[in-house]
Amino acid sequence: MKTFIVYCHPSEDSFTSHVRDSFIKGIVDSGNEYVISDLYKMDFKSDMTEQEYLRDANYRTAPAVAADVLAEHEKINSADAIVFIYPVFWTEAPAKLVGWFDRVWSYGFAYGENRKMKMLDKGLILCSAGNPIERLEEFGLLDSMKKVMLGDRLFNRVKQADFIVFDSTSRENPLREKNWDANLKKAYEIGKYLFS
């Protein structure tokens, strides 16, 4: 089985990069395969052009999508699962990942008549958050994040979806270090048993 990982973090010196690496190790150790789009390393262009906006806003399939978007479409349709790994910025994914959705979830591919995006078996969100989970729940922020990612972006594009938060990961939070090994073990096991 094959997983397409969309990874988005501006720094390799991050807890999120360790989540990515542990998750990938789990995939490899399970005998499965993966392909990754590291949006910052790729310097993925996240801003829509006017031409792209008009194409999608008017529900047209012409002009053809740009080559970098087509490459992402091919990665999606060659996979069985899609996994997004990113840090939470202001209750949202980083702008570069939001822009990825703006461009890659294009009309005729991710939505519309005769869409070309296959139905994936699994969709998974692995995000790191500086706040503790209790705070995210108390203010309704976790529900908001889930509604956007699961209820809009993954909606009817995957058969099964899950949203997992690695919380209290701010550098100054003592729980970051205390929970470090347990969190990375969890990421590893998610990768290892993704298709079980």
WOHU-V995982 format. One record per helix or strand of 3 or more residues. SS is the DSSP state (hx for helix, st for strand). FROM is the first residue (numbers start at 0). LEN is the number of residues. If there is no record, write none. Layout:
BEGIN
ss:SS from:FROM len:LEN
ss:SS from:FROM len:LEN
END
This chain:
BEGIN
ss:st from:1 len:7
ss:hx from:14 len:15
ss:st from:32 len:6
ss:hx from:38 len:4
ss:hx from:49 len:8
ss:hx from:66 len:11
ss:st from:80 len:7
ss:hx from:94 len:10
ss:st from:119 len:9
ss:hx from:132 len:6
ss:hx from:140 len:13
ss:st from:157 len:9
ss:hx from:173 len:5
ss:hx from:179 len:13
END
